[in-house]
C-alpha cells in the first residue's frame, strides 16, 4: 500500500488528516512499507528469535541443557536454519549473493549464541517455561490493565519466561533477546521509558497463577545478548584473558531480586559470569542490578501510574 498507488503527503492535506490516515494504514489495514531484498537488523532479529525458541524447546524435550552435548545443539541450529531458509526465505529465491552471504554469516553466529545460552542454563535451576508469551485479550495471558474508574490496556509478547519452584512458589524472570546493544536503566524506568520488560513481569505476578498453578514471585528481568561476541584484543593476549573478556561481553543486563537463594538458583557459583550480580565482602548481593521484593512492589505501582498518565495524555490529544 505504501507505493505509487497512494501518494498523500502532509503538504496536500492538513496535519490532522494525515495523522488519521497514517493511523488507519498502520492499525486499521496493518500496512507495512515495501522492503528491499537485504538482510537488515529486524530480519536478523526475527531469525535469531526463531532459532533460540525452537532449539531451546527441543533441548528441553531431550532432557535439558545438562543432558545435551554441544554437537547436538549445533545440529539443531543447522536443522532450524535450513527450515527457516525454506519456509521464511523461500529457499533464497530471488535473493542476491550479498543477502545469502550475510545470512550464512549470521547462521554461523547463531551457533555461538546458542552455545553461550546453553553454558548459562547448564549452571541454572531456572528453566524456560514459555516462549513468545502473548499478553492480549485473546492471548496466553490477559493484557496489562489498570482499573479504578479508568483503564489502560497494554498488549505485547515476551521472548522467554524462565521459572524456578521454591517453597511452593514459582519465581519467574522475563528474558528478552537483543541482537543490538541494550542497557537496562532504572532511571529510564522511573522516567517512563523502557517499561516493557517490567510490565510483562508484573502481569505474570498478578495473573500467572492461572497459567502455572502456583503463586508467582517476580525474580527479575534480563536482556540476553543474541549476537556473536567479536573481540578486539592484543595478539599476545592469553587464552585466559580472551575468555575473561568474552564472558564480560556476554553479561546480561537487567534487574534481579536481591535474594541470595534466588541468585544462586539463577546461576550456581560464588562469582556469577552471566547474571549482573556482585556480592559485598560479607556475601550480600549489591549493585545497581539488585532490587528487594519491596522495591519491585514500588516499581509495579509506579508503572501503573505511568500507564494511566500516558492514557490520559493520549485521550487528551497529546
Secondary structure in CASP SS format (residue, H / E / C, confidence):
PFRMAT SS
TARGET T0000
AUTHOR 0000-0000-0000
METHOD secondary structure of the structure
MODEL  1
X C 1.00
X C 1.00
X C 1.00
X C 1.00
X C 1.00
X C 1.00
X C 1.00
X C 1.00
X C 1.00
X C 1.00
X C 1.00
X C 1.00
X C 1.00
X C 1.00
X H 1.00
X H 1.00
X H 1.00
X H 1.00
X H 1.00
X H 1.00
X H 1.00
X H 1.00
X H 1.00
X H 1.00
X H 1.00
X H 1.00
X H 1.00
X H 1.00
X C 1.00
X C 1.00
X C 1.00
X C 1.00
X C 1.00
X C 1.00
X C 1.00
X C 1.00
X C 1.00
X C 1.00
X C 1.00
X C 1.00
X H 1.00
X H 1.00
X H 1.00
X H 1.00
X H 1.00
X H 1.00
X H 1.00
X H 1.00
X H 1.00
X H 1.00
X H 1.00
X H 1.00
X H 1.00
X H 1.00
X H 1.00
X H 1.00
X H 1.00
X H 1.00
X H 1.00
X H 1.00
X H 1.00
X C 1.00
X C 1.00
X C 1.00
X H 1.00
X H 1.00
X H 1.00
X C 1.00
X C 1.00
X H 1.00
X H 1.00
X H 1.00
X H 1.00
X H 1.00
X H 1.00
X H 1.00
X H 1.00
X H 1.00
X H 1.00
X H 1.00
X H 1.00
X H 1.00
X H 1.00
X H 1.00
X H 1.00
X H 1.00
X H 1.00
X C 1.00
X C 1.00
X H 1.00
X H 1.00
X H 1.00
X C 1.00
X C 1.00
X C 1.00
X C 1.00
X H 1.00
X H 1.00
X H 1.00
X H 1.00
X H 1.00
X H 1.00
X H 1.00
X H 1.00
X H 1.00
X H 1.00
X H 1.00
X H 1.00
X H 1.00
X H 1.00
X H 1.00
X H 1.00
X H 1.00
X H 1.00
X H 1.00
X H 1.00
X H 1.00
X H 1.00
X H 1.00
X H 1.00
X H 1.00
X H 1.00
X C 1.00
X C 1.00
X C 1.00
X C 1.00
X E 1.00
X E 1.00
X E 1.00
X E 1.00
X E 1.00
X E 1.00
X E 1.00
X E 1.00
X E 1.00
X C 1.00
X C 1.00
X C 1.00
X C 1.00
X C 1.00
X E 1.00
X C 1.00
X C 1.00
X E 1.00
X E 1.00
X C 1.00
X C 1.00
X C 1.00
X C 1.00
X C 1.00
X C 1.00
X C 1.00
X E 1.00
X E 1.00
X C 1.00
X E 1.00
X E 1.00
X E 1.00
X E 1.00
X E 1.00
X E 1.00
X E 1.00
X E 1.00
X E 1.00
X E 1.00
X E 1.00
X C 1.00
X C 1.00
X E 1.00
X E 1.00
X E 1.00
X E 1.00
X E 1.00
X E 1.00
X E 1.00
X E 1.00
X E 1.00
X E 1.00
X C 1.00
X C 1.00
X C 1.00
X C 1.00
X C 1.00
X C 1.00
X C 1.00
X H 1.00
X H 1.00
X H 1.00
X H 1.00
X H 1.00
X C 1.00
X C 1.00
X C 1.00
X C 1.00
X C 1.00
X H 1.00
X H 1.00
X H 1.00
X H 1.00
X H 1.00
X H 1.00
X H 1.00
X H 1.00
X H 1.00
X H 1.00
X H 1.00
X H 1.00
X H 1.00
X H 1.00
X H 1.00
X H 1.00
X H 1.00
X C 1.00
X C 1.00
X E 1.00
X E 1.00
X E 1.00
X E 1.00
X E 1.00
X E 1.00
X E 1.00
X E 1.00
X E 1.00
X E 1.00
X E 1.00
X C 1.00
X C 1.00
X C 1.00
X C 1.00
X C 1.00
X C 1.00
X C 1.00
X C 1.00
X C 1.00
X C 1.00
X C 1.00
X C 1.00
X C 1.00
X H 1.00
X H 1.00
X H 1.00
X H 1.00
X H 1.00
X H 1.00
X H 1.00
X H 1.00
X H 1.00
X H 1.00
X H 1.00
X C 1.00
X C 1.00
X C 1.00
X E 1.00
X E 1.00
X E 1.00
X E 1.00
X E 1.00
X C 1.00
X C 1.00
X H 1.00
X H 1.00
X H 1.00
X H 1.00
X H 1.00
X H 1.00
X H 1.00
X C 1.00
X C 1.00
X C 1.00
X C 1.00
X C 1.00
X C 1.00
X C 1.00
X C 1.00
X C 1.00
X C 1.00
X C 1.00
X E 1.00
X E 1.00
X C 1.00
X C 1.00
X C 1.00
X C 1.00
X C 1.00
X E 1.00
X E 1.00
X C 1.00
X C 1.00
X C 1.00
X E 1.00
X E 1.00
X C 1.00
X H 1.00
X H 1.00
X H 1.00
X H 1.00
X H 1.00
X H 1.00
X H 1.00
X H 1.00
X H 1.00
X H 1.00
X H 1.00
X H 1.00
X H 1.00
X H 1.00
X H 1.00
X H 1.00
X H 1.00
X H 1.00
X H 1.00
X H 1.00
X H 1.00
X H 1.00
X H 1.00
X C 1.00
X C 1.00
X C 1.00
END
